[in-house]
Amino acid sequence: QMKKHCQQKLLIQMKTECVPCSLNLETQCPAGYTKITNGTGIPNCRYYLEVKTHTLSFLGCRHHCMKEFEQPECCQGHWGPDCMGK
């Protein structure tokens, strides 16, 4: 008998908030996500500080996080909510 249900693996990536690089060592990814960058992360973003009437922009760091997610799907040749065959 052929399998009706197959698992589709999806990788979901996200980035943490941009913060001063010196503060980014302790940054954690959200629950369920794995940090895929090391140390202070990647210095590829800007964060802003408001000082009186001015907004200052600084180079900051953020981490990249990844989550593996399995999505059930019907195998090839099957369809519908119960994955019925031909």
C-alpha positions, 0 to 999 in steps of 0.5 A, spaced: 500 500 500 502 506 498 503 512 503 497 517 503 501 522 507 507 525 506 511 530 511 514 537 507 519 540 511 519 547 511 525 552 514 523 558 517 528 564 518 527 570 522 532 575 525 532 578 532 531 586 533 537 590 531 541 592 537 548 595 539 553 589 537 556 590 544 549 588 547 547 582 542 551 577 545 546 575 550 540 576 545 536 569 544 532 567 539 524 566 540 522 559 543 522 554 538 528 557 534 535 556 533 540 561 533 544 560 527 549 566 528 555 566 533 558 572 538 555 578 537 551 576 530 551 580 524 553 587 523 548 589 518 542 593 521 541 600 524 538 602 530 535 609 532 536 613 539 532 619 540 536 625 543 532 631 544 530 633 537 534 629 533 534 621 532 541 618 531 542 612 527 547 607 529 550 601 526 547 595 530 547 587 530 542 582 530 542 574 530 539 570 525 534 564 527 531 558 524 526 553 525 524 547 522 517 545 521 514 539 518 507 540 514 503 534 513 501 534 505 498 528 501 503 524 497 503 524 489 497 521 486 493 523 492 489 529 494 483 532 498 482 532 506 483 525 507 489 524 501 484 519 497 488 515 491 486 515 484 
